[in-house]
Amino acid sequence: MLNLKTYLKQNGISQAELGRELGMSRTAMHNLCAQGQYPKTRPIRQLMNEITDRLRDRGVPTPSSLFDEATPEQLQPPRSQSPEATNTEATEELSMLLRKQTLTPQARKHFGLFRDPFADDALQGADDVFSTPDIRYVRESLWSTARFGGFAAVIGESGAGKSTLRRDLLERITRENEQCIVIEPYVLGMEDNDRKGKTLKAGSIADAIIATVNPLERPRLSPEARYRQLHRILRDSSRAGNRHLLVIEEAHGLPLPTLKHLKRFWELEDGFRKLLGIVLIGQTELKLKLSETNPEVREVTQRIELIELQPLDAELDNYLRFKFQRVGTDIDQVMGADGCDAIRSRLTVSAGRRGIVSLLYPLAVNNFLTAAMNLAASLGAPTVDANVVREV
C-alpha cells in the first residue's frame, strides 16, 4: 500500500474524487492506493507529478513519502522488449479488444440511445453497411465475380467485415434480380486436416453444387460419373440463363489439395463462358496458404484475385459518425473532441518485427467503444474523452 492512501484519508480527500480529477477509474485509483499498482496507460513519473499538482491546488502539502511503496523497477522507463515479448503483448491486447462487449442500460440512458449502434440488428440492409473507397472496391469486385465467373479471395482479420460483405453481396443479387444461383457448402467442423476436424473435399463441393443447382438429381456414386454429371448440370443451367457462384466461408480452413481442386472447378466452361464463379472468404491464414512462395498452390495463386480488407485508420471518424447516425444520434453527444484520436492510438500497437500494427477493424472498434461508453456512464463522464479511453 502506498502512503498516498493514508494521506488522502487524513486530509479528507476521497480516492474517487482525486481519481475523477486525474481521469482515472475507481478501480484504477483503488489499485494504485491499496496495492501500489500503477496503470499501464500512463507514465509513472507523469502520474506522480499530476497527483502532486492536484494536491497542491487544494493547498495540501505533499511530503516526499507519498509514493514510498513504489519500487525502483516501477520508476524506471519501460525497457525495450524483444520481438517475441512484444508480439505476445500485442496478442494479449488483441484478445482483450475482441472480447464481446454489450452496451449497458445505464450507458444507453446516459447517452440517450434507444438502439445499440453496434448490435447485429443495427444491420438491416445495404444502407447500413459503412463504405470507404477500399470497401467499395471489394463490393464491386465481388459483384463482378458473381456476374462474370471470376475467382477471388476476400481476406481480413477477424472482425474486419468479411461476413457483412458476403451478406451484402447476396442481398444485392436478390435486389437487382440477377439470375445467379449461389452455392454455399456447409463448413461446420471444417479444418485443414482430419486430425482436428473434417476436411472439405472436392467431392463434398460437387455434392453441394448438384444439390443446389438441380436438387431433383441424385449425385452419381463414382467420382468420374459425378463430375460428368456436375459439368452437365452447370452447362444446362447456364444455357437456361443462370449464373453460378460458389461461396466458401472460413476458407482459411481449406486443405491445400482442395484449394488446387477449386481451380479446376473454376475452369469448367461452355465454350468461352465460365460456368462457375468462386469466392473464398477467410482470415489472414488463407493469404499465407495462397502465397506465391508456396509451390504447391502456384497454379491457384496465378489465377486467384486476393482482396485484403484494410483497417479503418483514417476512416475511423467517418465510421463512428455513420454508425451513430444510423440510430439517430449525433456522435458529438457521445465522443469528446479527443476521443477518436485516443481510440486510434490505443488500437495501434507495436508487434515486434511486424512493426506498427493497426487493430482498427470494425469489431475491435465496436467492442472498445462500447466498453468506453459503459465506463463513462459508470463514472458520470459526459462523453467518451481521452481520459476515459485510457482507462479502458
C-alpha positions as CSV (number, residue, x, y, z in Angstrom):
1,M,0.0,0.0,0.0
2,L,1.2,3.5,-0.8
3,N,1.4,6.2,1.9
4,L,-0.9,8.1,-0.5
5,K,-4.0,6.2,0.8
6,T,-3.4,7.2,4.4
7,Y,-2.5,10.7,3.4
8,L,-5.7,11.2,1.5
9,K,-7.8,9.9,4.4
10,Q,-6.1,12.2,6.9
11,N,-6.8,15.2,4.7
12,G,-10.5,14.2,4.0
13,I,-9.9,13.6,0.2
14,S,-11.7,10.7,-1.3
15,Q,-9.9,8.4,-3.7
16,A,-12.8,8.6,-6.1
17,E,-12.7,12.4,-6.2
18,L,-9.0,12.5,-6.9
19,G,-9.4,9.8,-9.5
20,R,-12.0,11.8,-11.3
21,E,-9.7,14.8,-11.4
22,L,-6.9,12.6,-12.8
23,G,-9.2,10.9,-15.3
24,M,-8.8,7.5,-13.6
25,S,-11.5,4.9,-12.9
26,R,-12.4,4.0,-9.4
27,T,-10.8,0.6,-9.9
28,A,-7.5,2.0,-11.2
29,M,-7.3,4.5,-8.3
30,H,-8.0,1.8,-5.7
31,N,-5.3,-0.4,-7.2
32,L,-2.9,2.4,-7.1
33,C,-3.5,3.4,-3.4
34,A,-4.1,-0.1,-2.0
35,Q,-1.6,-2.2,-4.0
36,G,0.8,0.3,-5.5
37,Q,-0.3,-0.9,-8.9
38,Y,0.3,1.9,-11.5
39,P,-1.9,2.0,-14.6
40,K,0.0,0.9,-17.8
41,T,-1.6,3.6,-19.9
42,R,0.3,6.5,-18.3
43,P,4.0,7.0,-17.4
44,I,4.5,6.6,-13.7
45,R,6.5,9.8,-13.2
46,Q,3.9,11.8,-15.1
47,L,1.1,10.4,-12.9
48,M,3.1,11.2,-9.7
49,N,3.6,14.8,-10.8
50,E,-0.2,15.1,-11.7
51,I,-1.2,13.8,-8.2
52,T,1.2,16.2,-6.5
53,D,-0.1,19.1,-8.6
54,R,-3.7,18.3,-7.8
55,L,-2.9,18.2,-4.0
56,R,-1.0,21.4,-4.2
57,D,-4.0,23.0,-5.9
58,R,-6.1,22.1,-2.8
59,G,-3.5,23.8,-0.6
60,V,-2.4,20.4,0.8
61,P,1.3,20.0,1.5
62,T,2.8,17.0,-0.3
63,P,5.5,15.1,1.6
64,S,8.2,13.2,-0.4
65,S,7.0,9.9,1.3
66,L,3.7,9.8,-0.7
67,F,5.0,7.2,-3.1
68,D,7.3,5.3,-0.8
69,E,6.0,1.9,-1.8
70,A,6.8,2.5,-5.5
71,T,9.5,0.0,-6.4
72,P,12.6,1.1,-8.3
73,E,11.5,-1.0,-11.2
74,Q,8.3,0.9,-11.5
75,L,10.1,4.2,-11.6
76,Q,12.3,3.1,-14.5
77,P,11.2,3.9,-18.0
78,P,10.0,0.8,-19.9
79,R,12.9,-1.3,-21.3
80,S,12.9,-2.2,-24.9
81,Q,11.3,-5.6,-25.4
82,S,12.4,-8.5,-27.5
83,P,10.2,-9.1,-30.7
84,E,8.8,-12.2,-29.0
85,A,7.7,-10.3,-25.9
86,T,6.2,-7.5,-28.0
87,N,4.3,-10.0,-30.1
88,T,3.0,-11.6,-27.0
89,E,1.9,-8.3,-25.7
90,A,0.2,-7.4,-29.0
91,T,-1.6,-10.8,-29.0
92,E,-2.9,-10.3,-25.4
93,E,-4.0,-6.7,-26.4
94,L,-5.9,-8.1,-29.4
95,S,-7.6,-10.8,-27.3
96,M,-8.8,-8.2,-24.9
97,L,-10.1,-5.9,-27.6
98,L,-12.0,-8.7,-29.3
99,R,-13.9,-9.8,-26.2
100,K,-17.6,-9.2,-26.7
101,Q,-19.0,-6.1,-25.1
102,T,-22.6,-5.2,-24.6
103,L,-23.9,-1.7,-24.0
104,T,-25.5,-1.5,-20.5
105,P,-28.9,0.0,-19.9
106,Q,-27.2,2.7,-17.8
107,A,-25.0,3.7,-20.7
108,R,-27.9,3.8,-23.1
109,K,-29.8,6.1,-20.8
110,H,-26.7,8.2,-20.1
111,F,-26.1,8.8,-23.9
112,G,-29.8,8.9,-24.9
113,L,-29.6,5.8,-27.1
114,F,-32.7,3.7,-27.9
115,R,-30.7,1.3,-30.1
116,D,-27.2,-0.1,-29.7
117,P,-25.4,1.2,-32.8
118,F,-23.0,-1.8,-32.8
119,A,-25.6,-4.6,-32.3
120,D,-26.2,-7.1,-35.1
121,D,-29.8,-5.9,-35.5
122,A,-28.4,-2.5,-36.5
123,L,-27.6,-4.0,-39.9
124,Q,-31.0,-4.1,-41.7
125,G,-29.9,-3.6,-45.3
126,A,-27.2,-2.3,-47.7
127,D,-27.7,1.3,-46.5
128,D,-26.4,0.2,-43.1
129,V,-23.1,-1.0,-44.5
130,F,-20.3,1.6,-44.0
131,S,-18.4,2.2,-47.2
132,T,-15.0,3.6,-48.0
133,P,-13.1,3.6,-51.3
134,D,-11.5,0.3,-50.3
135,I,-14.8,-1.3,-49.3
136,R,-16.5,-0.1,-52.5
137,Y,-13.7,-1.8,-54.4
138,V,-14.3,-5.0,-52.6
139,R,-18.1,-4.8,-53.1
140,E,-17.7,-4.2,-56.9
141,S,-15.1,-7.0,-57.2
142,L,-17.5,-9.5,-55.6
143,W,-20.3,-8.3,-57.8
144,S,-18.1,-8.7,-60.9
145,T,-17.2,-12.2,-59.8
146,A,-20.8,-13.2,-59.4
147,R,-21.8,-11.8,-62.8
148,F,-18.9,-12.9,-64.9
149,G,-17.5,-16.0,-63.2
150,G,-14.3,-14.7,-61.5
151,F,-12.1,-16.4,-58.9
152,A,-11.5,-14.2,-55.8
153,A,-10.5,-14.5,-52.2
154,V,-11.5,-11.9,-49.6
155,I,-9.0,-11.9,-46.7
156,G,-9.1,-10.0,-43.5
157,E,-8.6,-10.2,-39.7
158,S,-11.4,-11.5,-37.5
159,G,-14.0,-8.7,-37.3
160,A,-12.8,-6.9,-40.4
161,G,-16.3,-7.1,-42.0
162,K,-15.9,-10.1,-44.3
163,S,-19.2,-11.8,-43.5
164,T,-21.0,-8.4,-43.7
165,L,-19.8,-8.0,-47.3
166,R,-20.9,-11.6,-48.1
167,R,-24.4,-10.8,-46.8
168,D,-24.3,-7.5,-48.8
169,L,-23.5,-9.4,-52.0
170,L,-26.3,-12.0,-51.5
171,E,-28.8,-9.2,-50.9
172,R,-27.6,-7.3,-54.0
173,I,-28.1,-10.4,-56.1
174,T,-31.7,-10.6,-54.9
175,R,-32.3,-6.8,-55.0
176,E,-31.1,-6.5,-58.6
177,N,-32.8,-9.7,-59.8
178,E,-29.6,-11.2,-61.0
179,Q,-30.0,-14.7,-62.3
180,C,-27.3,-16.1,-60.1
181,I,-27.5,-19.3,-58.2
182,V,-25.4,-19.1,-55.0
183,I,-23.9,-22.4,-53.7
184,E,-22.7,-22.3,-50.1
185,P,-21.3,-25.6,-48.8
186,Y,-21.6,-26.1,-45.1
187,V,-18.3,-25.6,-43.3
188,L,-19.4,-26.6,-39.8
189,G,-16.5,-28.5,-38.2
190,M,-14.2,-27.9,-41.2
191,E,-10.5,-28.0,-40.6
192,D,-7.5,-28.2,-42.9
193,N,-6.6,-31.7,-41.7
194,D,-8.6,-34.7,-40.5
195,R,-6.9,-34.8,-37.1
196,K,-8.6,-31.6,-35.9
197,G,-11.9,-31.8,-37.7
198,K,-13.3,-32.7,-41.1
199,T,-11.7,-31.5,-44.3
200,L,-13.9,-30.2,-47.1
201,K,-13.0,-32.2,-50.2
202,A,-13.8,-31.7,-53.8
203,G,-16.5,-34.5,-53.7
204,S,-18.4,-32.6,-51.0
205,I,-18.2,-29.4,-53.0
206,A,-19.5,-31.3,-56.1
207,D,-22.4,-32.7,-54.0
208,A,-23.3,-29.2,-52.8
209,I,-23.3,-27.8,-56.3
210,I,-25.5,-30.6,-57.6
211,A,-27.9,-30.3,-54.7
212,T,-28.3,-26.5,-55.1
213,V,-28.5,-26.2,-58.9
214,N,-30.6,-29.3,-59.6
215,P,-31.9,-30.8,-56.3
216,L,-34.0,-33.4,-58.2
217,E,-30.9,-35.3,-59.3
218,R,-29.0,-37.6,-57.0
219,P,-25.2,-37.5,-57.2
220,R,-23.7,-40.4,-59.1
221,L,-21.6,-42.8,-57.0
222,S,-18.4,-42.9,-58.9
223,P,-16.2,-39.8,-59.0
224,E,-16.0,-39.9,-62.8
225,A,-19.8,-40.1,-63.2
226,R,-20.4,-37.5,-60.6
227,Y,-18.1,-34.9,-62.1
228,R,-19.6,-35.5,-65.6
229,Q,-23.0,-35.1,-64.1
230,L,-21.8,-31.8,-62.4
231,H,-20.5,-30.4,-65.6
232,R,-23.7,-31.3,-67.5
233,I,-25.9,-29.7,-64.8
234,L,-23.9,-26.5,-64.8
235,R,-23.9,-26.3,-68.6
236,D,-27.7,-26.9,-68.9
237,S,-28.4,-24.3,-66.2
238,S,-26.1,-21.8,-67.8
239,R,-27.8,-22.2,-71.2
240,A,-31.0,-21.5,-69.4
241,G,-29.6,-18.1,-68.5
242,N,-28.3,-18.7,-65.0
243,R,-25.0,-17.7,-63.4
244,H,-23.5,-19.8,-60.6
245,L,-21.4,-18.6,-57.7
246,L,-19.6,-20.8,-55.2
247,V,-19.1,-19.0,-51.8
248,I,-16.9,-20.7,-49.2
249,E,-16.6,-19.0,-45.7
250,E,-13.9,-19.9,-43.3
251,A,-11.7,-20.7,-46.3
252,H,-8.6,-20.5,-44.3
253,G,-9.6,-23.9,-43.0
254,L,-9.4,-25.4,-46.5
255,P,-6.7,-28.0,-47.1
256,L,-4.2,-27.3,-49.9
257,P,-5.5,-30.2,-52.2
258,T,-9.0,-28.7,-52.1
259,L,-7.6,-25.2,-53.0
260,K,-6.0,-26.8,-56.0
261,H,-9.2,-28.6,-56.9
262,L,-11.2,-25.3,-56.8
263,K,-9.1,-24.0,-59.7
264,R,-10.3,-27.0,-61.7
265,F,-14.0,-26.3,-60.8
266,W,-13.4,-22.7,-61.9
267,E,-12.1,-23.9,-65.3
268,L,-15.4,-25.6,-66.2
269,E,-16.7,-23.9,-69.3
270,D,-19.2,-24.0,-72.0
271,G,-17.3,-22.5,-75.0
272,F,-15.9,-19.2,-73.8
273,R,-18.5,-18.9,-71.0
274,K,-17.3,-19.7,-67.4
275,L,-19.8,-21.9,-65.6
276,L,-18.8,-21.2,-62.1
277,G,-17.6,-18.1,-60.2
278,I,-15.8,-18.7,-56.9
279,V,-15.4,-16.5,-53.8
280,L,-13.3,-17.6,-50.8
281,I,-13.7,-15.7,-47.6
282,G,-11.1,-16.3,-44.9
283,Q,-8.8,-14.9,-42.3
284,T,-5.1,-14.0,-42.9
285,E,-4.0,-17.6,-42.7
286,L,-5.6,-18.0,-46.2
287,K,-3.2,-15.4,-47.6
288,L,-0.3,-17.5,-46.3
289,K,-1.6,-20.6,-47.9
290,L,-2.0,-18.7,-51.2
291,S,1.4,-17.2,-51.0
292,E,3.4,-17.0,-54.3
293,T,6.3,-18.7,-52.5
294,N,4.2,-21.8,-51.9
295,P,4.9,-24.1,-54.9
296,E,2.0,-26.4,-54.0
297,V,-0.6,-23.9,-55.0
298,R,1.2,-21.9,-57.7
299,E,-1.5,-22.8,-60.3
300,V,-4.1,-21.2,-57.9
301,T,-2.0,-18.2,-56.9
302,Q,-1.5,-17.2,-60.6
303,R,-5.3,-17.1,-61.2
304,I,-7.0,-16.0,-58.0
305,E,-7.5,-12.3,-57.1
306,L,-6.6,-11.6,-53.5
307,I,-8.6,-8.8,-51.9
308,E,-7.5,-7.8,-48.5
309,L,-9.7,-5.8,-46.1
310,Q,-7.8,-2.9,-44.6
311,P,-8.3,-1.4,-41.1
312,L,-10.3,1.8,-40.7
313,D,-7.4,4.0,-39.8
314,A,-8.1,7.4,-41.3
315,E,-11.8,6.5,-41.8
316,L,-12.4,5.9,-38.1
317,D,-14.1,9.3,-37.5
318,N,-16.4,8.7,-40.5
319,Y,-17.2,5.2,-39.4
320,L,-18.3,6.2,-35.9
321,R,-20.3,9.1,-37.2
322,F,-22.0,6.8,-39.7
323,K,-22.8,4.1,-37.0
324,F,-24.4,6.7,-34.7
325,Q,-26.3,8.4,-37.5
326,R,-28.0,5.1,-38.4
327,V,-29.5,5.0,-34.9
328,G,-30.5,8.7,-34.8
329,T,-27.7,10.0,-32.6
330,D,-25.1,12.7,-33.1
331,I,-21.6,11.3,-32.4
332,D,-20.7,14.6,-30.7
333,Q,-23.1,13.6,-27.9
334,V,-21.1,10.5,-27.2
335,M,-17.5,11.3,-28.2
336,G,-15.3,14.1,-26.9
337,A,-13.1,16.0,-29.3
338,D,-10.1,14.0,-28.4
339,G,-11.9,10.6,-28.0
340,C,-11.4,9.4,-31.6
341,D,-7.7,10.1,-31.6
342,A,-7.3,8.3,-28.3
343,I,-9.1,5.2,-29.6
344,R,-6.9,5.3,-32.7
345,S,-3.8,5.4,-30.5
346,R,-5.0,2.6,-28.2
347,L,-5.8,0.3,-31.2
348,T,-2.4,0.8,-32.8
349,V,0.2,-1.4,-31.3
350,S,3.8,-2.4,-31.8
351,A,4.2,-6.0,-32.9
352,G,8.0,-6.6,-33.0
353,R,9.3,-7.4,-36.4
354,R,5.9,-6.7,-37.9
355,G,6.3,-3.1,-36.9
356,I,3.3,-0.9,-36.0
357,V,0.0,-2.9,-36.5
358,S,-3.4,-1.3,-36.6
359,L,-6.2,-3.1,-34.9
360,L,-8.8,-0.6,-36.2
361,Y,-11.2,-3.2,-37.6
362,P,-14.9,-2.7,-37.1
363,L,-15.5,-5.4,-34.5
364,A,-12.5,-4.3,-32.4
365,V,-13.6,-0.7,-32.6
366,N,-17.2,-1.6,-31.7
367,N,-16.2,-3.6,-28.6
368,F,-13.7,-1.0,-27.5
369,L,-16.0,2.0,-27.8
370,T,-18.8,0.0,-26.1
371,A,-16.6,-0.7,-23.1
372,A,-15.6,3.0,-23.1
373,M,-19.2,4.1,-23.1
374,N,-20.1,1.8,-20.3
375,L,-17.1,3.1,-18.3
376,A,-18.1,6.8,-19.0
377,A,-21.6,6.1,-17.8
378,S,-20.5,4.5,-14.6
379,L,-18.1,7.5,-13.9
380,G,-20.7,10.1,-14.8
381,A,-18.4,11.5,-17.6
382,P,-20.5,13.5,-20.1
383,T,-18.7,12.0,-23.1
384,V,-16.0,9.4,-24.0
385,D,-12.9,11.5,-24.0
386,A,-9.2,10.6,-24.0
387,N,-9.1,10.2,-20.2
388,V,-11.9,7.6,-20.3
389,V,-10.3,5.8,-23.3
390,R,-7.0,5.5,-21.4
391,E,-8.8,3.6,-18.5
392,V,-10.5,1.0,-20.7
